[in-house]
Amino acid sequence: MQQQIISSSCKATPTKYTHNSFSHLLQHTLSFKLISLISLIFLSVLIEAAPVPNTLGSITSIPNLQSFANYAAIAYTKGPLENWNCGEVCLATKGTQLVKDFNNPRLNTRGYIATDPEKQLIIVAYRGTEPGSIRNYISDFVIYHDLWRTAPVRALVHHGLLNAWNQIQPQVTDDLIKLVKEKPDFRIGFMGHSLGGALATFSALDLIEKVPELAKNEKVFLSTFGQPRVGDDKFAEYVDDNLKVIRTIVRGDPIPRLPPSWPIPFVGFYKHFGEELYINNPDQDPNAFQECNAEDPHCSESVSLGQLSLKYHSGPYYGVNMRDATREPNVNSIEDSNEGDENYDYSADPYFNYDPNYNYEGAMGVNGVDGVKGVDGTKGVDGTKEVNGTKGVNGTKEVNGTNEVKGTNGTKH
């Protein structure tokens, strides 16, 4: 009897499920899964709705392109920018805050760093070549190559433009890196017109080489206007591999055709990089542009030499003329100080059309931003009043300690 009691106490009592309890359990399970699913959907919506904000939008939108052109024009302003009070171009970019401006009096280069808090944008802008005759532009833009030493390949760049960047670089990059760290959500836009576009290119590369995580990053972009060619094909590939670049060119502007893409004797050749935004009809519709690959023969390269005119170098770019920053009559006006450019024969110029009888070697010895080729080691020609064509530097009393530079045709000092 006792054994039966023990045996029966060890038997498991089976659980009985009624129809009502099963329905209740099923409803509970489905409710839990439904709530979990809704929570996941809601969470995913929140994640999609709250990325790092991109308040700037597309860099090729007309409002942005107009802003970039205004920022490039502002670099031409003679007066101080502390209060962002430089007339029409500053009003068009109202809300921008100056961080610092910088300049190099010897090479007459200038630029500034600013921020637009509303668009979460850091602006780095450079001034272009000061106004002068077409010959001044040609001498600025035609010279021998130098290495861009930080590229992984043998990339060659314009010596004079690189020298201009090297002189101003110490005032720019370190402060820019500090600002980027202070504003990690801001995009960084580099802008410049003419020579300023070349300086902006070097500046952008300098930043991403010192802060490698910014390379190939949509946060960093370069927007230039009427920029000359800066380096050879390897340099162009290096830029394209690491930066988002848009170059705006107005039909008829001769400066983007310099230095030429054909091989210059004793020098080499140059090639554009980035995407070309080609304004084909600046007089009728300066906002309409065609998107082209670099060196596209159907865009700015299609314009014949006889149709080139330096007056188009200042714009209009999306309604903005680089002369709009002028504070005084006939100052900083590329067109008004043109010295007869309307009648200039580009087809006869040896830097637009190859001339086998032209002394390119001699010209390479004296022309360029930093003067005589051999004076590069002395960092420029201080106090020189004039460089007379390709004949030498006449009447100079001192070249950084050198007693005299005689005007020997084509001599490399």
C-alpha positions in Angstrom: 0.0 0.0 0.0 2.8 2.3 0.9 4.6 1.4 -2.4 1.6 2.4 -4.4 1.4 5.8 -2.7 5.1 6.5 -3.5 4.7 5.4 -7.0 1.6 7.5 -7.6 3.3 10.6 -6.1 6.1 10.3 -8.7 3.8 10.4 -11.7 3.8 13.6 -13.7 0.5 15.3 -14.0 -0.2 16.2 -17.6 -1.1 19.8 -18.4 -4.5 20.3 -19.9 -5.0 23.0 -22.5 -8.5 24.3 -23.1 -9.6 26.1 -26.3 -9.7 29.4 -24.4 -6.3 29.2 -22.9 -4.7 28.4 -26.2 -6.4 31.3 -27.9 -5.2 33.6 -25.1 -1.6 32.4 -25.5 -1.7 32.8 -29.3 -3.0 36.3 -28.9 -0.3 37.2 -26.4 2.4 35.8 -28.7 1.1 37.7 -31.7 0.7 40.9 -29.8 4.3 40.7 -28.6 5.6 40.1 -32.1 3.5 42.9 -33.5 4.7 45.3 -31.0 8.3 44.3 -31.6 7.9 44.7 -35.4 6.3 48.2 -35.0 9.1 49.2 -32.6 11.7 48.1 -35.2 10.0 50.0 -38.0 9.7 53.1 -35.8 13.4 52.9 -34.8 14.5 52.5 -38.4 12.5 55.5 -39.4 14.2 57.5 -36.7 17.6 56.4 -37.8 16.9 57.3 -41.4 15.4 60.7 -40.4 18.3 61.7 -38.3 21.6 61.4 -40.2 24.4 64.0 -40.0 22.5 66.9 -41.5 23.5 68.0 -45.0 22.0 71.5 -45.1 24.2 72.5 -48.0 22.6 70.2 -50.5 23.9 69.5 -54.0 27.0 71.5 -54.8 25.9 71.9 -58.4 22.6 73.5 -57.5 22.3 77.1 -58.9 22.0 78.7 -55.4 25.1 77.0 -54.2 27.1 77.7 -57.4 26.1 81.4 -57.0 27.3 81.4 -53.4 30.6 79.8 -54.4 31.1 82.4 -57.1 30.4 85.2 -54.6 32.9 83.7 -52.2 35.5 83.6 -54.9 34.7 87.2 -55.8 35.0 88.4 -52.2 38.6 87.4 -52.2 39.2 90.3 -54.5 37.9 92.9 -52.0 40.5 95.4 -50.9 39.0 96.3 -47.6 38.8 94.3 -44.4 36.2 91.4 -44.1 35.8 91.4 -40.3 32.2 92.6 -40.4 31.5 90.9 -43.7 30.7 94.3 -45.2 32.0 94.4 -48.7 29.0 95.4 -50.7 26.8 93.3 -53.0 28.8 90.1 -52.8 28.9 90.1 -49.0 25.1 90.8 -48.9 24.6 87.8 -51.2 26.4 85.6 -48.6 24.9 87.2 -45.5 25.4 85.2 -42.3 28.9 84.2 -43.3 31.4 84.7 -40.4 35.1 85.4 -41.1 37.6 83.2 -39.3 40.8 84.8 -40.6 42.2 86.3 -43.8 45.8 85.9 -45.0 48.1 87.3 -47.6 51.6 87.3 -49.0 52.5 90.8 -50.1 55.6 89.7 -52.1 53.7 87.5 -54.4 50.4 89.5 -54.0 48.4 86.5 -53.0 45.4 86.7 -50.7 42.6 84.6 -49.3 40.4 83.9 -46.3 38.8 81.3 -44.1 35.1 81.7 -43.1 32.1 79.7 -42.0 28.4 79.7 -42.9 26.7 78.2 -39.8 23.3 77.9 -41.5 24.7 75.7 -44.3 27.3 74.1 -42.0 30.0 75.0 -44.4 33.7 76.0 -43.9 34.8 78.3 -46.8 38.5 78.6 -47.9 38.8 81.1 -50.8 41.7 82.5 -52.7 42.1 85.6 -54.9 43.1 85.3 -58.5 45.7 87.2 -60.5 45.4 90.9 -60.2 44.3 92.6 -63.4 46.8 93.3 -66.2 47.4 92.7 -69.9 47.1 89.4 -71.6 50.9 89.1 -71.6 50.9 89.2 -67.8 48.5 86.3 -67.7 50.6 84.3 -70.2 53.8 84.9 -68.3 52.0 83.8 -65.1 50.7 80.6 -66.5 53.6 79.3 -68.6 56.6 77.8 -66.9 58.3 74.6 -66.2 57.1 71.7 -63.9 57.9 70.9 -60.3 57.0 67.7 -58.4 54.0 67.5 -56.1 56.0 65.5 -53.7 53.2 64.0 -51.6 51.5 62.2 -54.5 52.2 58.4 -54.6 53.1 58.8 -58.3 55.4 61.2 -60.1 52.9 64.0 -60.5 54.1 67.3 -62.0 52.7 70.8 -61.3 53.2 74.3 -62.5 56.3 75.7 -60.7 55.1 79.3 -60.4 51.7 78.4 -59.0 53.3 75.9 -56.6 55.7 78.6 -55.4 52.8 81.0 -54.8 51.1 78.2 -52.7 54.2 77.4 -50.7 54.6 81.0 -49.7 51.1 81.3 -48.3 50.6 77.8 -46.9 52.0 78.4 -43.4 49.1 80.9 -42.8 46.4 78.4 -43.8 46.5 74.7 -43.2 47.2 74.4 -39.5 44.5 76.9 -38.6 42.1 75.1 -41.0 42.8 71.8 -39.4 41.9 73.2 -36.0 38.7 74.6 -37.4 37.7 71.3 -39.0 38.2 69.5 -35.6 36.1 72.2 -33.9 33.3 71.7 -36.5 33.3 68.0 -37.4 29.8 68.1 -39.0 30.7 71.0 -41.4 31.6 70.4 -45.0 34.7 72.1 -46.3 34.6 74.0 -49.6 37.6 75.4 -51.4 37.0 78.2 -53.9 39.0 80.5 -56.1 39.0 82.3 -59.4 41.9 82.1 -61.9 45.2 81.8 -60.0 43.0 81.5 -56.9 41.6 78.2 -58.3 45.1 76.8 -58.5 45.8 77.8 -54.9 42.5 76.3 -53.8 43.5 73.1 -55.4 46.9 72.9 -53.6 45.1 73.9 -50.4 42.5 71.2 -50.6 45.2 68.5 -51.3 47.3 69.8 -48.4 44.4 69.4 -46.1 43.5 65.8 -47.1 47.1 64.7 -47.1 47.5 66.0 -43.5 44.0 64.6 -42.5 43.8 61.4 -44.6 40.3 60.5 -43.5 39.1 63.5 -45.5 40.4 62.1 -48.7 37.7 60.7 -51.1 35.2 62.2 -48.7 32.1 64.1 -49.8 32.6 66.5 -47.0 35.4 68.1 -49.0 35.0 69.7 -52.4 36.7 72.2 -54.7 34.8 74.7 -56.8 36.9 77.0 -59.1 36.1 79.6 -61.8 38.3 80.3 -64.8 41.1 78.2 -63.4 44.2 77.5 -65.5 45.6 74.0 -65.9 47.7 73.2 -62.8 49.6 70.0 -63.6 50.2 67.1 -65.9 48.0 64.0 -66.4 49.3 62.1 -63.3 48.5 65.1 -61.2 45.1 65.3 -62.7 44.5 61.6 -61.9 45.7 62.2 -58.3 43.3 65.0 -57.8 40.3 63.1 -59.3 41.1 60.1 -57.1 40.9 62.1 -53.9 38.7 65.2 -54.4 35.3 66.1 -55.7 36.0 69.0 -58.2 33.8 71.2 -60.2 35.4 73.8 -62.5 33.2 76.5 -64.1 34.4 77.9 -67.4 32.7 80.7 -69.3 32.7 80.4 -73.1 35.5 82.4 -74.6 37.7 82.6 -71.5 41.4 82.1 -72.6 42.8 81.4 -69.2 41.5 77.8 -68.8 43.4 77.1 -72.1 46.7 77.9 -70.3 49.1 76.3 -70.0 48.4 74.4 -73.2 47.5 70.7 -73.3 50.0 70.1 -76.1 53.6 69.4 -75.1 55.6 72.6 -74.5 59.2 72.2 -75.6 61.6 71.8 -72.7 58.6 71.8 -70.3 56.0 69.1 -71.0 52.2 69.3 -71.1 49.3 70.1 -68.7 45.8 68.6 -68.2 42.7 69.7 -66.4 41.0 67.6 -63.7 37.5 67.4 -62.3 34.1 68.0 -63.8 33.7 71.0 -66.1 30.6 73.2 -65.8 30.5 75.0 -69.1 28.5 78.2 -69.4 28.0 78.3 -73.2 26.0 81.6 -73.4 27.1 83.9 -70.6 25.6 87.0 -72.1 22.1 85.5 -72.5 21.8 82.9 -69.7 24.7 82.8 -67.2 22.9 80.3 -65.1 22.7 77.6 -67.8 25.6 75.2 -67.9 26.6 71.9 -69.5 28.3 69.2 -67.4 31.4 67.9 -69.2 34.4 65.7 -68.5 37.8 67.4 -68.3 39.2 68.3 -71.7 36.0 67.5 -73.4 36.4 68.8 -77.0 32.7 69.7 -77.2 32.8 72.1 -74.3 35.1 75.1 -73.6 37.8 73.5 -75.7 35.6 73.7 -78.8 35.8 77.6 -78.9 38.2 78.8 -81.6 41.1 81.0 -80.7 39.6 83.9 -82.6 36.6 83.9 -80.2 38.6 84.1 -77.0 38.5 87.3 -75.1 39.9 88.1 -71.6 36.7 90.0 -70.8 35.0 86.6 -70.2 37.6 85.7 -67.6 35.7 87.7 -65.0 32.4 86.0 -65.8 29.5 86.2 -65.4 29.5 83.0 -63.4 25.8 82.2 -62.6 25.2 86.0 -62.6 28.2 86.8 -60.5 31.1 88.8 -62.1 34.4 88.7 -60.3 34.5 92.5 -60.6 31.4 92.7 -58.3 33.7 92.9 -55.3 35.3 96.1 -56.6 35.0 98.8 -54.0 36.4 101.6 -56.1 36.0 102.5 -59.8 38.3 100.7 -62.2 40.0 98.8 -59.4 40.3 95.0 -59.6 38.5 95.2 -63.0 40.0 92.6 -65.3 38.0 93.9 -68.3 38.7 97.6 -67.8 42.5 97.1 -67.3 42.7 94.9 -70.3 45.1 96.9 -72.4 43.6 96.2 -75.8 42.7 92.6 -75.3 39.8 93.0 -77.7 42.3 93.1 -80.6 44.7 90.5 -79.3 45.4 87.8 -81.8 45.4 84.5 -79.8 46.0 82.4 -82.9 49.4 84.1 -83.3 50.4 83.6 -79.7 53.0 80.8 -79.3 51.4 79.5 -76.1 48.0 78.9 -77.7 49.4 77.7 -81.0 52.8 75.9 -81.2 55.4 77.9 -83.1 58.5 75.9 -84.1 60.5 79.2 -84.4 59.7 80.5 -81.0 62.4 80.4 -78.3 60.5 78.4 -75.7 63.7 77.5 -73.8 64.6 81.1 -73.4 61.1 82.1 -72.4 61.0 79.3 -69.7 64.2 80.9 -68.2 62.6 84.2 -67.2 58.8 84.1 -67.2 56.5 83.0 -64.4 55.2 84.1 -61.1 58.5 83.9 -59.2 60.6 85.5 -61.9 63.9 83.9 -63.1 64.1 80.2 -63.0 67.5 80.1 -61.4 66.3 82.6 -58.7 63.9 80.0 -57.3 66.5 79.0 -54.7 66.5 82.6 -53.4 62.7 82.6 -53.1 61.8 85.3 -55.6 63.1 88.6 -56.9 62.6 91.2 -54.2 62.3 94.8 -55.2 62.1 94.2 -58.9 59.9 96.7 -60.6 59.5 95.1 -64.0 60.1 91.9 -65.9 60.6 92.9 -69.6 59.1 90.1 -71.6 61.6 87.3 -72.1 64.7 89.5 -72.2 65.6 89.3 -68.6 65.3 91.4 -65.5 66.7 94.8 -66.4 68.0 97.3 -64.0 67.5 95.2 -60.9 69.9 96.2 -58.1 69.5 93.2 -55.8 68.0 89.8 -56.0 68.2 88.6 -52.4 71.8 89.4 -52.1 72.8 89.0 -55.7 74.3 92.3 -56.9 72.9 92.3 -60.4 70.8 90.3 -62.8 71.7 91.3 -66.4 69.2 91.2 -69.2 70.6 88.3 -71.1 68.1 86.8 -73.4 67.0 83.4 -72.1 69.7 83.2 -69.4 68.9 80.9 -66.5 70.4 82.6 -63.5 
